[in-house]
Amino acid sequence: MSRKVYSELNPPQRLLLGAGPTNIDPRVLKALSLPIVEHLDPYFMEVMDETVELLRYAFKTNNRMTLPISGSGSAGMESALCNVIESGDEIIVCINGFFGERISEIVQRCGGKSIEVRAPWGRIIERDFVEEALANSNAKAVAIVHAETSTGILQPLKEISNVTHEYDALLIVDAVTSLGGCELFVDEWGIDICYSASQKCLSCPPGLAPITASERAMNVIRNRRTKVQSWYLDLSTIEKYWLESNRVYHHTAPILLVYALREGLRLLYEEGIENRWMRHKRNIQALIRGLEERGLEIFTDKAHICPAVVAVNVPNWVKDEDIRRRLREEYNIAISGGLGELKGKIWRIGLMGVNSNEKNVTLILNALKNSLKIKTAENNKNLQHHTNRKIY
Ligand SMILES: Cc1ncc(COP(=O)(O)O)c(C=O)c1O
């Protein structure tokens, strides 16, 4: 009987300019190939301590409870929620995109009652609506996405934080796309729990979810009536492995991913977080200018553009997938389509971490221009009419 032959992996080298993951910095890739040690090796303990220090720098926090959860961004989301929620707790969930919906789903699965405050996709959540929900409920927390990757909107947080605390609730923030690319001040803005992911502006592989929690949040967690329903994501046991000098085994940490995260954070530290925020802002602005010069429309409210990802309307004379396929096959560039209700309607172009640079802005603008031009020519030939068609 002939045996199937499995060839060596040979993935295409794409430029990942979508909504994440992003390309991995070469220094981070190098860290992934270093010798593995045990998860309780003294060497690894030092790596853990420094990773936590660097995470505090990235989150702009002094929170003791700061560590990377072993799992993707959704594990961070689930951990943030399941540690706080007990059966019947009311949580205000702000929804203006795909990931707000996910938060609401998790709240309900944790036995909480999700009180939804909605805004149209691509718009911010207004403080007054959050206040109204707080005034009419007994909410234990408000959960909100900082950079809604599905629409490219950046949510202002300070006012929402103030009103949340006026009602003595906790503020839980999804910073999956914003950490390391967009201004974020966990302590100054009074964020109680903030989680992120390794594969966006930190330019690391997916698989770790940095999280930080204030003392106020930890007091709520420590005074729960019932145990956290997830054993794996229970912060008060994970902290015994990550943060106590007498470390207790919790799970086998993904050691190489932690090396990678430490290197990704070391890059951020060397650049300086403020410089990095400015770099992201500068490059996204250049991208937006270029897109508009080519007649494309930005989907998102331009007063609140996220510096890491921008959403563009797909012109009505092309098919979303045709252009994305052309970019992938002819230019080796991946951009993202829309999620949920925006499927087929928008493209999402990300400039995250190592990928936020002038060269990539030029590359994607030229590739898009050429792809749209070819498509226009094809359309003109096939359809034989030229109504309202912009020529690129
Ligand atoms: C804002 C936001 N939250 C949560 C997630 C979920 O993260 P992951 O896909 O790493 O589980 C994502 C992923 O793109 C995201 O963009």
The ligand as a Tripos MOL2 file, in Angstrom:
@<TRIPOS>MOLECULE
LIG
   16    16     1     0     0
SMALL
NO_CHARGES

@<TRIPOS>ATOM
      1 C1        -10.9430   43.9290   19.2670 C.3       1 LIG1
      2 C2        -10.7260   42.4540   19.2970 C.ar      1 LIG1
      3 N1        -11.0950   41.7660   20.3840 N.ar      1 LIG1
      4 C3        -10.9270   40.4410   20.4650 C.ar      1 LIG1
      5 C4        -10.3530   39.7260   19.4390 C.ar      1 LIG1
      6 C5        -10.1620   38.2560   19.5620 C.3       1 LIG1
      7 O1         -8.8080   37.9300   19.5450 O.3       1 LIG1
      8 P1         -8.2930   36.5110   19.0230 P.3       1 LIG1
      9 O2         -8.7280   36.3550   17.6050 O.co2     1 LIG1
     10 O3         -6.8040   36.6110   19.1970 O.co2     1 LIG1
     11 O4         -8.9060   35.4640   19.9060 O.co2     1 LIG1
     12 C6         -9.9370   40.3980   18.2880 C.ar      1 LIG1
     13 C7         -9.3410   39.6700   17.1640 C.2       1 LIG1
     14 O5         -9.1050   40.1870   16.1010 O.2       1 LIG1
     15 C8        -10.1330   41.7910   18.2210 C.ar      1 LIG1
     16 O6         -9.7500   42.4780   17.1410 O.3       1 LIG1
@<TRIPOS>BOND
     1     1     2 1
     2     2     3 ar
     3     2    15 ar
     4     3     4 ar
     5     4     5 ar
     6     5     6 1
     7     5    12 ar
     8     6     7 1
     9     7     8 1
    10     8     9 2
    11     8    10 1
    12     8    11 1
    13    12    13 1
    14    12    15 ar
    15    13    14 2
    16    15    16 1
@<TRIPOS>SUBSTRUCTURE
     1 LIG1         1 GROUP 0 **** ****
